[in-house]
């Protein structure tokens, strides 16, 4: 039972990467840029977490579904995986929204020019 949260995060990350692959939104559009953005995003949020932990703001909760493994005091192993999922999910949603809005804008222009 102690790996449910980590497994759910990895499954969710896998699903986001499948969407990314299907529509070529982030990693499958430009792998180098995507890797840079992902690493910078995860590092930023890890630094944020460490600052919160150092200031006594963030605490690791005891959960039956978590592994209990910690990378540092109050920093469970699931946290970097969650942050990775967060960054990838955000970028897939962002790039997907940009593509949808561009398509809507193009359709609107085509209809305006045809009238």
C-alpha positions in Angstrom: 0.0 0.0 0.0 3.0 2.3 0.5 3.6 2.9 -3.2 0.2 3.9 -4.3 0.9 7.6 -4.4 4.2 7.1 -6.3 2.6 4.7 -8.7 -0.3 7.1 -9.3 2.2 9.9 -10.0 4.2 7.8 -12.4 1.0 6.6 -14.2 -0.3 10.2 -14.5 3.1 11.3 -15.8 3.0 8.5 -18.4 -0.5 9.6 -19.5 0.7 13.2 -20.0 3.7 12.0 -22.0 1.3 9.9 -24.2 -0.8 13.0 -24.9 2.4 14.8 -25.6 3.5 12.1 -28.0 0.1 11.9 -29.7 -0.2 15.6 -30.4 3.6 16.5 -30.5 3.2 19.3 -27.9 6.2 19.5 -25.7 9.0 16.8 -25.6 8.1 15.4 -29.0 8.0 18.8 -30.6 11.4 20.0 -29.3 13.1 17.6 -26.9 16.1 19.8 -26.0 14.0 22.9 -25.1 11.5 20.7 -23.3 14.3 19.1 -21.3 15.7 22.5 -20.3 12.3 23.8 -19.3 11.6 20.7 -17.3 14.9 20.6 -15.5 14.7 24.3 -14.7 11.1 24.0 -13.5 11.8 21.0 -11.2 14.9 22.6 -9.8 13.0 25.9 -9.1 10.3 24.1 -7.3 12.7 21.9 -5.3 14.6 25.0 -4.2 11.2 26.5 -3.2 10.4 23.3 -1.2 13.8 23.3 0.5 13.3 26.9 1.5 9.8 26.1 2.8 11.2 23.2 4.8 14.1 25.2 6.2 11.6 27.9 7.3 9.3 25.4 9.0 6.5 26.0 6.5 6.4 22.6 4.7 6.2 19.3 6.5 6.0 15.7 5.3 2.7 14.2 6.2 2.3 10.6 7.3 0.3 8.9 4.6 -0.5 5.2 4.3 -0.2 5.5 0.5 3.3 7.1 0.5 6.5 5.0 0.5 7.9 6.7 3.6 11.3 7.1 1.8 12.8 10.6 2.2 15.5 12.3 0.2 16.1 14.8 3.0 14.3 15.6 6.2 10.7 16.5 5.3 11.3 15.8 1.6 9.7 12.5 0.5 10.8 10.8 -2.6 7.4 11.4 -4.2 8.0 15.2 -4.2 10.4 15.4 -7.1 8.2 13.0 -9.1 5.2 15.2 -8.3 7.1 18.3 -9.4 8.2 16.6 -12.6 4.5 15.7 -13.3 3.5 19.3 -12.4 6.0 20.8 -14.9 5.2 18.4 -17.7 1.4 18.7 -17.2 1.6 22.4 -17.2 3.7 22.6 -20.4 1.5 20.0 -22.2 -1.7 22.0 -21.2 0.0 25.3 -22.2 1.3 24.1 -25.6 -2.0 22.4 -26.3 -4.0 25.6 -25.4 -1.7 27.7 -27.6 -2.3 25.3 -30.5 -6.1 25.2 -30.0 -6.3 29.0 -29.8 -4.1 29.4 -32.9 -6.5 27.0 -34.7 -9.5 28.9 -33.6 -7.9 32.2 -34.6 -7.1 30.8 -38.0 -10.7 29.5 -38.5 -12.0 32.9 -37.5 -9.8 34.7 -40.0 -10.8 32.3 -42.8 -14.5 32.9 -42.1 -14.0 36.6 -42.0 -12.1 36.6 -45.3 -14.6 34.4 -47.0 -17.6 36.6 -46.2 
